[in-house]
Amino acid sequence: MNQQQALNQPNAKLLFGVKILDLTRVVSGPFATMQLGDLGAQIIKIEEPANGDDSRAFGPPFIGGESAYFLSVNRNKQSVAIDLKAAEGRELLLSLVESADVIVENFRPGTMARLGLGPEALKARNPSLIHCSITGFGTSGPDAQRPGYDLILQGESGIMDITGDPQGQPTKVGTSIGDMIAGLYATQAILAALYKREDTGEAHSVHVSMLDSLSSLLTFNAGIYYATGVSPTRRGNEHPTICPYETFQVADGWLNLGVANDKFWHLFCNVTGAETLENDPRFKSAPDRVTHRAQLRPLVADLLLDKPRAYWMSAFGEAGIPCGEIKTIQEVCEAEQLQSRGMVIKMEHPTAGTVLNIDSPIRVDDQNATDDCAPPLLGQHTRAVLQSFAGVSESDLDELERAGVIRSSTQPVR
């Protein structure tokens, strides 16, 4: 099956027939549209002709000239390279808008309007169009025009202040969580808007900001502040209201231990032979163990230090005590659990060869998506899409390409 056939294969894909114009770049928007593409929507990725999505240049590593970064968040999409700064390019986009269901963009507030492509202009061409925007700080307020980069937003949202060693510096999460949580919220908003349109015919504009998205993850941390007036601080791997529920060193590495209630505490004491701890009134109940964390933690740490990870994983696992290894990325990517569930997918790319991705976690009738398409070359689908959905003739495409308004994947990089 070729890429075009795969992109149009219904299978059990829930969004088959939904057409989405994707003007986003880097991570937040591409991650959102990839989720929608995984569910079967047709994603037409609009890129500027010279260099395309910024993340195409994020590297090394590069595979066959393609950035591994770009390849990780752009499967199941078609690339159409159009210069939106040119009047002819904007008209091409508006022609595509006429048959689209959704348009997604993550420019700074006002950028689309300055190009003459604001929500009003888009809806004038297609009143049924759902418009989704993703920004760093929102469309209003004193910070609205600030650039929204993941590192900056992790700090501004408070996430970094509660992450890391209590005696060390604030630490960012090891993945681009600000981008990706905003992308997931955007996906949720788009799906809700599609449902609403199906029910009432109304086409709404929806918006997600990275700051709002990350701040929403504070949950119990914000709850603690609102309840006490005291700002939570970094606790390393400790949990503020459960103990022991953290990371411990063992003879040959590290593991996570989740003694989340009194039942697990009883089991833990049995497995480790620590009856004296179980009978200690300081540690009798879950709140007692939190109150006396400073005394309990070193005692638990001493119990675990003399045996290897495999021993404790087996002993705790047999007893039903929540525990887990601290795995490397390599171990996760090669894990039998993910492999057996089809979570590692292989796609054939024109220049990068076999591309591997971690698949969408969504299962439909206990089946994962099939026939996934590799991320596209820059402009790979420009001609096919503009001919099919905008009615542009071959000769007009040639002229537009000569003028630099569009680019197809056969055109050499400038």
C-alpha positions as CSV (number, residue, x, y, z in Angstrom):
1,M,0.0,0.0,0.0
2,N,1.5,3.4,-1.0
3,Q,1.4,6.5,1.2
4,Q,-1.6,8.1,-0.5
5,Q,-3.7,4.9,-0.2
6,A,-2.7,4.6,3.4
7,L,-3.7,8.2,4.2
8,N,-7.2,7.5,2.7
9,Q,-7.8,4.1,4.2
10,P,-10.9,4.1,6.5
11,N,-10.1,1.0,8.6
12,A,-11.5,1.7,12.1
13,K,-10.2,5.2,12.2
14,L,-12.7,7.4,14.0
15,L,-11.9,10.7,12.1
16,F,-11.8,9.3,8.6
17,G,-13.2,12.0,6.3
18,V,-12.3,14.9,8.5
19,K,-9.9,17.3,6.7
20,I,-7.5,19.5,8.8
21,L,-5.3,22.3,7.6
22,D,-2.2,22.3,9.8
23,L,-0.3,25.6,9.9
24,T,1.6,24.7,13.0
25,R,5.3,24.1,13.5
26,V,7.8,22.8,16.1
27,V,6.0,20.7,18.7
28,S,2.7,21.9,20.3
29,G,0.7,22.1,17.1
30,P,2.4,19.2,15.2
31,F,1.9,17.0,18.3
32,A,-1.8,17.9,18.3
33,T,-2.4,17.3,14.6
34,M,-0.5,14.0,14.8
35,Q,-3.0,12.8,17.3
36,L,-5.8,13.7,15.0
37,G,-4.0,12.1,12.0
38,D,-3.5,8.9,14.1
39,L,-7.3,8.9,14.5
40,G,-7.8,9.0,10.8
41,A,-8.2,12.7,9.9
42,Q,-6.5,13.9,6.8
43,I,-3.8,16.3,7.9
44,I,-2.6,18.8,5.3
45,K,0.5,20.4,6.7
46,I,1.1,23.8,5.3
47,E,4.8,24.8,5.4
48,E,6.8,27.7,4.1
49,P,8.7,26.7,0.9
50,A,12.3,27.6,1.8
51,N,12.9,25.5,4.9
52,G,9.5,24.2,6.1
53,D,8.7,23.5,9.7
54,D,11.5,24.9,12.0
55,S,12.0,21.5,13.5
56,R,13.2,20.1,10.2
57,A,16.5,21.8,11.1
58,F,16.6,20.6,14.8
59,G,19.5,18.3,15.1
60,P,21.6,16.3,15.0
61,P,20.7,13.5,14.6
62,F,19.5,13.6,11.0
63,I,18.5,10.4,9.1
64,G,18.6,10.6,5.3
65,G,18.6,14.4,5.6
66,E,15.6,14.4,7.8
67,S,15.6,15.6,11.5
68,A,14.8,12.8,14.0
69,Y,13.0,15.6,15.9
70,F,10.7,16.4,13.0
71,L,10.2,12.7,12.2
72,S,8.9,12.1,15.8
73,V,5.8,14.3,15.6
74,N,4.7,14.5,12.0
75,R,3.6,11.1,10.9
76,N,0.2,10.7,9.0
77,K,0.4,14.1,7.3
78,Q,0.7,15.5,3.8
79,S,3.1,18.4,3.3
80,V,2.1,21.3,1.1
81,A,4.7,24.1,0.8
82,I,3.1,27.5,0.3
83,D,4.4,31.0,0.9
84,L,1.7,32.7,2.9
85,K,3.5,36.1,2.6
86,A,2.7,36.1,-1.1
87,A,-0.8,37.1,-2.1
88,E,-1.0,34.1,-4.4
89,G,-0.1,31.8,-1.6
90,R,-2.7,33.2,0.7
91,E,-5.3,32.7,-2.0
92,L,-4.2,29.1,-2.4
93,L,-4.7,28.6,1.4
94,L,-8.2,30.2,1.2
95,S,-9.1,27.8,-1.6
96,L,-8.1,24.9,0.6
97,V,-10.1,26.4,3.5
98,E,-13.3,26.1,1.5
99,S,-13.3,22.3,1.8
100,A,-11.6,22.0,5.2
101,D,-13.2,21.1,8.5
102,V,-10.5,22.5,10.8
103,I,-7.6,24.8,10.6
104,V,-4.9,24.8,13.4
105,E,-2.2,27.4,13.9
106,N,0.3,28.3,16.6
107,F,1.5,31.7,15.6
108,R,1.8,34.6,18.0
109,P,-1.6,36.4,18.5
110,G,-2.4,38.7,15.6
111,T,0.0,37.1,13.1
112,M,-2.7,35.4,11.1
113,A,-4.9,38.6,11.1
114,R,-2.0,40.6,9.8
115,L,-1.7,38.2,6.9
116,G,-5.4,38.6,6.2
117,L,-6.1,35.1,7.4
118,G,-7.7,35.8,10.8
119,P,-10.8,33.7,11.9
120,E,-13.2,36.2,10.3
121,A,-11.5,36.0,6.9
122,L,-11.3,32.2,7.1
123,K,-14.9,31.8,8.1
124,A,-16.0,34.1,5.3
125,R,-14.7,31.5,2.9
126,N,-16.1,28.6,5.0
127,P,-18.7,29.3,7.7
128,S,-18.4,25.7,8.9
129,L,-14.7,25.9,9.6
130,I,-13.4,25.3,13.1
131,H,-10.4,27.4,14.0
132,C,-7.9,26.4,16.6
133,S,-5.1,28.5,17.8
134,I,-2.3,27.5,20.2
135,T,-0.2,30.3,21.9
136,G,2.4,30.6,24.6
137,F,0.7,33.0,27.0
138,G,-2.8,33.4,25.6
139,T,-4.5,36.0,23.4
140,S,-5.0,38.6,26.1
141,G,-3.2,39.9,29.2
142,P,0.2,41.7,29.5
143,D,2.2,38.7,28.3
144,A,0.2,37.8,25.2
145,Q,2.9,38.8,22.8
146,R,5.7,37.0,24.5
147,P,7.3,34.1,22.5
148,G,6.1,30.8,23.8
149,Y,9.0,28.3,24.1
150,D,8.6,25.2,26.2
151,L,11.6,25.9,28.6
152,I,10.2,29.4,29.3
153,L,6.7,28.2,30.0
154,Q,7.9,25.4,32.3
155,G,9.4,28.1,34.4
156,E,6.6,30.6,34.2
157,S,4.0,28.0,35.1
158,G,5.7,26.9,38.4
159,I,6.4,23.4,37.1
160,M,10.2,24.0,37.4
161,D,10.0,25.4,40.9
162,I,8.5,22.1,42.1
163,T,10.8,19.8,40.1
164,G,14.3,18.8,41.1
165,D,16.5,18.3,44.1
166,P,15.4,20.4,47.1
167,Q,18.9,21.6,47.5
168,G,19.6,22.1,43.8
169,Q,18.4,24.3,41.0
170,P,14.9,24.4,39.5
171,T,14.8,21.6,36.9
172,K,12.7,21.3,33.7
173,V,10.9,18.1,32.9
174,G,12.9,15.9,30.7
175,T,10.5,16.2,27.7
176,S,8.8,19.1,26.1
177,I,5.8,18.8,28.4
178,G,4.6,22.4,27.9
179,D,4.3,21.9,24.1
180,M,2.8,18.4,24.3
181,I,0.2,19.1,27.0
182,A,-1.0,22.1,25.1
183,G,-1.1,19.9,22.0
184,L,-3.3,17.3,23.8
185,Y,-5.6,20.1,25.1
186,A,-5.9,21.4,21.6
187,T,-6.8,18.0,20.3
188,Q,-9.5,17.7,23.0
189,A,-10.8,21.2,22.1
190,I,-11.0,20.3,18.4
191,L,-12.8,17.1,19.0
192,A,-15.3,18.8,21.2
193,A,-15.8,21.5,18.5
194,L,-16.4,18.9,15.9
195,Y,-18.9,17.2,18.1
196,K,-20.7,20.5,18.7
197,R,-20.8,21.3,15.0
198,E,-22.2,17.9,14.2
199,D,-24.9,18.4,16.8
200,T,-25.9,22.0,16.2
201,G,-24.1,23.1,13.0
202,E,-22.2,25.8,14.9
203,A,-18.5,26.1,14.1
204,H,-16.5,27.5,17.0
205,S,-13.1,29.0,17.4
206,V,-11.1,27.3,20.2
207,H,-7.9,28.4,21.8
208,V,-5.3,26.8,24.1
209,S,-2.3,28.6,25.7
210,M,0.8,26.7,26.9
211,L,0.8,28.7,30.2
212,D,-2.8,27.9,30.9
213,S,-2.2,24.2,30.0
214,L,0.9,23.8,32.2
215,S,-0.7,25.7,35.1
216,S,-3.7,23.3,35.0
217,L,-1.3,20.5,35.9
218,L,-0.5,22.0,39.3
219,T,-3.7,20.4,40.6
220,F,-2.9,19.4,44.2
221,N,0.1,21.7,44.4
222,A,-2.2,24.7,43.7
223,G,-4.7,23.1,46.1
224,I,-2.1,23.1,48.9
225,Y,-1.3,26.7,48.3
226,Y,-5.0,27.8,48.2
227,A,-5.6,25.8,51.4
228,T,-2.6,27.0,53.3
229,G,-1.3,30.1,51.7
230,V,2.1,28.4,51.6
231,S,3.8,27.8,48.2
232,P,4.9,24.2,47.7
233,T,8.6,23.8,47.0
234,R,10.8,21.2,45.4
235,R,10.7,17.8,47.0
236,G,12.9,15.8,44.7
237,N,11.1,12.4,44.1
238,E,9.1,12.6,47.4
239,H,5.3,12.8,47.3
240,P,3.9,15.6,49.5
241,T,1.1,13.5,51.0
242,I,2.3,9.8,50.7
243,C,5.3,8.1,52.2
244,P,7.3,6.0,51.2
245,Y,6.3,6.9,47.7
246,E,9.6,7.8,45.9
247,T,12.9,6.7,44.4
248,F,15.3,4.5,46.3
249,Q,18.8,3.2,45.5
250,V,19.3,-0.5,45.6
251,A,22.5,-2.6,45.2
252,D,22.8,-2.2,41.5
253,G,20.7,0.8,40.5
254,W,17.4,2.6,41.4
255,L,13.7,1.8,41.6
256,N,10.5,3.5,42.4
257,L,8.5,2.3,45.4
258,G,4.8,3.2,45.8
259,V,3.6,2.3,49.3
260,A,0.4,4.3,48.8
261,N,-1.8,3.1,51.7
262,D,-1.8,1.1,54.9
263,K,-2.4,-2.2,53.1
264,F,0.8,-1.8,51.0
265,W,2.7,-0.7,54.1
266,H,1.8,-3.9,55.9
267,L,2.9,-5.9,52.8
268,F,6.1,-3.9,52.5
269,C,7.0,-4.6,56.2
270,N,6.3,-8.3,55.7
271,V,8.5,-8.6,52.5
272,T,11.4,-6.7,54.0
273,G,11.1,-8.3,57.5
274,A,10.7,-4.9,59.0
275,E,8.1,-5.8,61.7
276,T,9.7,-3.2,64.0
277,L,8.7,-0.4,61.6
278,E,5.2,-1.7,61.3
279,N,4.8,-1.7,65.0
280,D,6.4,1.8,65.4
281,P,3.6,4.2,66.4
282,R,5.3,7.0,64.3
283,F,4.5,5.0,61.2
284,K,1.2,3.4,62.1
285,S,-1.0,5.2,59.5
286,A,-0.5,6.9,56.2
287,P,-0.7,10.4,57.7
288,D,1.7,9.4,60.5
289,R,4.3,8.2,57.9
290,V,4.1,11.6,56.1
291,T,4.4,13.5,59.3
292,H,7.5,11.4,60.3
293,R,9.0,11.2,56.7
294,A,12.4,12.5,57.9
295,Q,12.8,9.5,60.3
296,L,11.2,6.9,58.0
297,R,12.9,7.5,54.7
298,P,16.5,6.6,55.8
299,L,15.2,3.5,57.5
300,V,13.5,2.3,54.3
301,A,16.6,3.3,52.3
302,D,18.8,1.1,54.5
303,L,16.4,-1.9,54.0
304,L,16.7,-1.8,50.2
305,L,20.3,-1.0,49.7
306,D,21.8,-4.5,50.1
307,K,19.9,-6.4,47.4
308,P,19.7,-5.8,43.6
309,R,16.9,-4.4,41.5
310,A,15.8,-7.8,40.2
311,Y,15.4,-9.2,43.7
312,W,13.2,-6.3,44.9
313,M,11.2,-6.2,41.6
314,S,10.4,-9.9,42.1
315,A,9.7,-9.8,45.8
316,F,7.5,-6.6,45.7
317,G,5.8,-7.8,42.5
318,E,4.8,-11.1,44.0
319,A,3.4,-9.3,47.1
320,G,1.5,-6.9,44.9
321,I,3.4,-3.8,46.1
322,P,3.6,-1.1,43.4
323,C,7.2,-0.8,42.3
324,G,9.1,-0.1,39.1
325,E,12.5,0.2,37.5
326,I,14.1,3.5,36.5
327,K,14.5,2.6,32.8
328,T,16.6,4.3,30.2
329,I,15.0,5.5,27.0
330,Q,16.7,2.6,25.2
331,E,15.1,0.1,27.6
332,V,11.7,1.7,27.1
333,C,12.0,1.7,23.3
334,E,13.0,-1.9,23.3
335,A,10.6,-3.0,26.1
336,E,8.7,-6.2,25.5
337,Q,5.6,-4.6,27.0
338,L,5.5,-1.9,24.3
339,Q,6.6,-4.2,21.5
340,S,3.9,-6.7,22.3
341,R,1.2,-4.1,22.3
342,G,2.3,-2.7,18.9
343,M,3.4,0.6,20.4
344,V,6.5,0.7,18.3
345,I,5.6,1.3,14.7
346,K,7.7,1.1,11.5
347,M,7.1,3.4,8.5
348,E,9.0,3.6,5.2
349,H,10.3,7.1,4.4
350,P,11.6,8.1,0.9
351,T,15.0,9.2,2.2
352,A,15.3,8.2,5.8
353,G,14.4,4.5,5.2
354,T,12.6,2.7,8.0
355,V,11.4,5.3,10.6
356,L,10.3,4.1,14.0
357,N,7.9,6.0,16.2
358,I,6.1,5.4,19.5
359,D,2.5,5.0,18.4
360,S,-0.7,6.7,19.7
361,P,-1.8,5.0,22.9
362,I,-5.5,5.1,21.8
363,R,-7.1,1.8,21.0
364,V,-10.3,1.3,19.1
365,D,-12.1,-2.0,19.8
366,D,-8.7,-3.0,21.3
367,Q,-7.0,-2.4,18.0
368,N,-4.3,0.2,17.3
369,A,-4.2,2.3,14.2
370,T,-2.8,0.6,11.1
371,D,-1.2,1.8,7.9
372,D,0.7,4.7,9.5
373,C,2.5,7.0,7.0
374,A,6.0,8.3,7.5
375,P,6.4,12.0,8.1
376,P,6.4,13.8,4.7
377,L,9.2,15.4,2.7
378,L,8.9,19.2,2.5
379,G,6.3,19.8,-0.2
380,Q,5.8,16.1,-1.0
381,H,2.1,16.6,-1.6
382,T,1.9,20.2,-2.8
383,R,0.9,19.4,-6.3
384,A,-1.5,16.6,-5.5
385,V,-3.4,18.5,-2.8
386,L,-3.6,21.8,-4.8
387,Q,-4.9,19.9,-7.8
388,S,-7.4,17.8,-5.9
389,F,-8.8,20.4,-3.4
390,A,-8.1,23.8,-5.0
391,G,-8.4,22.9,-8.7
392,V,-5.0,24.4,-9.7
393,S,-3.9,23.3,-13.1
394,E,-0.5,21.7,-13.9
395,S,0.6,24.8,-15.8
396,D,-0.4,27.2,-13.0
397,L,1.5,25.0,-10.5
398,D,4.5,25.2,-12.7
399,E,4.3,29.0,-12.7
400,L,3.7,29.2,-9.0
401,E,6.7,27.0,-8.4
402,R,8.9,29.1,-10.6
403,A,7.8,32.2,-8.7
404,G,8.7,30.5,-5.4
405,V,5.1,30.7,-4.1
406,I,4.9,26.9,-3.8
407,R,7.4,24.1,-3.6
408,S,7.2,20.4,-4.4
409,S,9.5,17.8,-3.1
410,T,11.2,17.5,-6.5
411,Q,12.4,21.1,-6.3
412,P,16.0,21.3,-5.0
413,V,16.6,23.1,-1.6
414,R,17.5,26.7,-2.2
